[in-house]
Amino acid sequence: MEKSKVLIIDDTFVGYSSIEEHLVLEEVVCTTEPDPRRGLEHIIADMPDILIIDVAYAGIDAWSLIDTVRRNKLIEDLPVVMVTGVADVEMRVRAYEMGADHVVTKPYSNAELTAIVRSMSKLNRFRKLAEQRNEIQKSLMAVQQAYDKTIQGWVKALDLRDHETEGHSVRVAQMTVHLARAFETPASDMQHIWRGALLHDIGKLAIPDAILRKRGPLTSEERRIMEKHPLHAHEMLYPVEYLRDSLPIPVYHHEKFDGTGYPFKIKGESIPLVARMFSVVDVWDALSFNRPYREAYPQDKVRGILAEGSGSHFDPDCVGLYLELLDYFDQNVPSISKIWNGAEGTAPMRPPEEAEKPAA
């Protein structure tokens, strides 16, 4: 265990300090500075964990030092113990007002001073751990923001390549998060769902333009190539460790509940739940918004198509809950439902923790 550093300001110091003599603790190492005017210089150089000042001897310079410490952003939280030979209430009040954490009156017992320093040493270690944890959290947040910016760049690249689906990735990501919440999915999974939904078609970057942008039906060979895009998504995303938990949507979102989908033709609950949720949202969005070759379907027709596909294309539980969710938004959250009820624009690219939440 790292020892706490204690700096003692005591101008009676001649080879040793009486305070230092009393602090025989395994968890601290003491240094004594006889000149309070050099105290700040010593503090900045050594960055002690605890400062002890003998006020009776250091006099006015001690008060000045405490004031300087509390005004300095670098050391303003430094724990300060004042030792005084003046048993005066006003003196103690002044010490606390100036920023002392403890005031010890002479003659003091070794046990008292030792207990105070030991307690402050523990608190200081906890404070340092908290600061380190906060710094780690800030670093993790910065990394996560950088990751999300990268993902947004990939999504924009997809939109630029395939204008027919512009805005689609963001909308389905937002709505899949809402559906996942309705399923009471753990909050810790939401970022993975959000990223997976945004990147669900990332594998299409490996599909030739001649196939991806072809007007009219694909040949059997072209369809075989197109149906490989979930496998390309796995190849692209699996090496990125922070995206591995987001893979189920890009890889499995074209599987069907009855086993007639692709690329693996798995069925039922063998398909990951998040992919089953997403496939409902994906088809709903494709039919609810304009495409260059057709206008958006009316919502009653879209929802009828989802209901018809329940049990074959879609998981019935996912269809039922999603239709309930859409009805809820229509009735209670017009800021969201206006997007699919004829208003211009698209859903903003917001991470799941910032999304509007339906009531329980």
N, C-alpha and C positions, 0 to 999 in steps of 0.2 A: 504494500500500500504506500502510495506517495505521501510523504510527510508534509504537513502544513507549515508554511514559513511565517514566523512571527518576527516583526520588526518592533524593537523597543526604543522609544525616544526617552533617554534618561541622562541628564547632564551630570549625574553623580558618578557616571561610569569611569572607573579607573581599573582597567583590565577585566572587570566583570561587573554586571549589574545585579543588585539584590533581587530585582524582579526576575531576571533570567535565572538566578540561582534557585528560585522557588519553582520554576517551570521545568521540572524534570519529567518530561512526558515522552513516551516513545513515538507519539504521532506528530510531534512538532520539532522544528529546529529553529533556534532563536539567534537573532543578530541584534546588537545594540548600537545605536547611533547617539553619541553624546551631545551633538549640536542640533537643536530643533530647526535651526535655519537651513540646515542641509537635509532636513527630513524629506521634503518633496523630491529632491534629487535622488535620495536613497530609495524612496518608494517607487519612482518611475524606473530606476535601474533594476531593482530586484523584484518588483511586483509581488509584495508579500501577501499572504492570505489574511493576516490579522495585524492590526496596528495597536500597540500599547503605548500610551503617553503618560509620563509622570508630570502632572500639571504643576504641582507645587514647586518643582525645580525648573521646569521648562518655562514657566511663567507665561508672559504675553505671547511669546512666539508659539506656544502650544495652541492657543486659541486661533491664531492666524493659520497654523498648519491645518487644523481641523476644517476651518472654513475653506481653505484652498482645496483640500481633498474633496469636500462635498460639492464644490463648483467644477471640478475637473471631470469631464465625461468619461475619461479613461479609468478613473479610480473612484468614482462617486459612490460605488456600492461597497467599498472596502470596509470591513467591520472594524470599529474603533472602540477600544477600552481605555477609559481615563482613570488613572490612579491619582488620588489626591490625599493630602494630609489635612485638608480643611473639611471638618464635619459640619458643613453649612448647607442648609436647604437651598438657598439662592444659588450657591455654587453648583449644586447638583442639577438644579433646574436649568441653569445656563448651559451646562455641559450637554444635557439632552437636547436643548433647543439648538445648539450648535451642530448637533449631529452625532453625538456619542451614542453607541449602542448599549454600553454598560458603564457604570461609575462604581469604582471600588475605593473605599475609604480606608486609609491607614489608621491604625495597624490592621492589616487584613490577615486572614488565615491562609496558609498555603492551600488548604482544601478548597476555599472559596475561589481563589484566583485560578487554581487548576481546573475546577469544575466549569468556570466561565469559559476559559480558553478551549477546553475539550468540547464543550457544547458548540461554541462558535466554529471550531474546526470542523465538526460534523456538518453544521449548517452550511458552511462554506463549500464543503465537498458536494453537498446536495445541490447548491446553487450552481456550481460549475457543471455538474452533470446535466442540470436543466438547461443551462446555456448551450452545452454541447448538443443536447437533444434538439433544441430549437434550431441550431445551425444545421444539423443534419436534415431536419424537416424542411428548412428553407432550401437546402441543396437539392433534396428530393423533389420538391415542388418545382424548382427551376428546371431540373432534368425532365420532369413530367410535362411541363409546359413546352419544352423544346421538342419532346416526342410528339406532342399533339400538334405543334406547328408543322412538323414534318408530315404527319398524317394528313393535315389539311392541304398541304402542298400536293400530296399524291391524289387526293380527291379532286382538287382543281385540275390536275393533269388529266384525270379521267373525264371530267366534264368538258374540257377543251377538246379532247379527242372524240367524244361522243356527245354532240350537242343535243341529241334526242332525249337524253336522260339528265340534262342539266338540272341541278337542284335535288335530284332524286335521292342521292346518297345521304344528304343531310336530313331530308324529311324522314326517310325510313329509319335512320339512326335515332332521331328524336322519338318517333312513335314506338319503336321497338323498346326503348327505355321505359316509356309509359306502360306498355304492355307487361314488361318484366316486373315493374313495380306492382301492377295489378295481380301478378302471380306471387307476390311477396318474395321475390328474388332477393337474396342478401345484398345489402348495399355495397359490400366489397366486390361484387361481381359486375356492378354497373359500368365501370370504366371499360372492362373487357368487352361487354356487350356493345357499348357505344363505339369503341374502336372497330370491333368486328363488323358492325353494321355499316360504318362509314367505308370500310375497305372490302365490302362483300364482293364487289366486281373487280377488285384489283388484278385478278388473273387475266382479265380481258386485255391488259397491256401486252400480253404475249400473243394475242390473236391478230392475224394480219388485217389491215384496213379493208382489204377487198372482201373479207368475210364479215367483219364487224359492221361495216357501213353498207352492206349490200341491200339494195331495194328488192323486195320480192323474196320468195321462199329460198331457203338454202338447199343445196344438194345434200345427199346422204353423207358424202365425204366432208363437205363444209360443216354440216351439223356435228359430225364426229369430232372435228377440230374444235368447234365452238364449245362442245360439251366437256372439253378438257380444261376450260378456264378455272374451275374449282381446284383442279390438281396443280395448275400453275400458281394459284394463290398460295397453296401450301408450300410450294417450292420457294416462293418469294418471301413469305412471312415467317416460316418456321425458323430460319437462321437468326431472326431478330427476337431475342429471348423475351423481351417485355411484351411481345405480341403473341406469344404462343397460347396464352389463355384466351385470346380473341379469335383463334382459328376456327372454332365450330361453325360460325356463321359463313365465312367465306368458303369453307370446304363443303358444307352439307346443305346450304340453303336451297339447292335444286332437287334435293331428295323429296319424294312424295310419301304421304302417310301409307299408301297402299303398296309401296315398293316399286313403282313404275318410274321413279325419277332417276337422276344421275348425279355423280359418276359411279356410285357403288350399288345402286338399286336396293338400299336397305329400307326397312319400313318400320312403322309404328314407333315404339319407344326406343328402338335402336338408334333413331335419329336424335341427336342432342336436343333438349327442350328449347334452347335458345334459337336453334336453327328452325325448329317447328314454329316457334313464335314469329321469327323473322319472315318465313315464307308467306305467311298470311299478310303481314304488313307490306311485303314486297309486291305481291299481286294487287293488293288494294291500292297502293300508290300508283302502280303502272296504269291502272284503269281510271284513277281519279283525276289525273292531270293530263293536259294536252300533250300530244305528240305531233310531229310534223305530218304524219300520215293519217291522223284522226284526232277528233276532239275528245275531251274527257267525257266519260260516261256519267250520267246522273247518279247521285249517291245511292238511291234506292236500287238501281240496277247493279251497281258495284257490290252492294251488300248482299243482294240476291245471289250473285255469282259466288261470293265467298260461302254462303250458306249451302249452295248446291255442291260445292267442292268439299264440304265437311265430311270426313271419313274416307275420302278417296285421295284428293290432292292434299288436304289439310288435316291436322289434328283437330277433332271436334271441340276439345276443350279450348284450344287456342282461338278457334273461330268464334265460339260462343262468348268468351271473355272479351275478345277484341270488339265484337259488335256492341257489347254492353259499354265498353270504353268509349267508342265513337258516339253512342247515344248520350253518354254522360257529358262529353265535350260539347256536343251540339246544344245541350240544354243549359250547361253551366259555365263553360269556358269559351266564349266566342272569340277570344284573342287567338285561340288555337284553331277552332273549327272553321273560322272564316277562310283559312288557307285552302281548305278543300270544298268550300261552299261558294266559290266564284270570285273571291277577292284576289287581287294581284299580289305577287310576291311569293316568297318561299320561307320555310322555317329558317331561323338563324342558326349558325353553326355554334351551338353552345354545348359544353360538356354536361353530363347528366345531373350533377349536383346543382346546376343553375336552371334546370328545366322547371316549367310550371308543373306543379303536382296536383293530380286529381284528389278530391277528398276521399277519405277512407270509406 
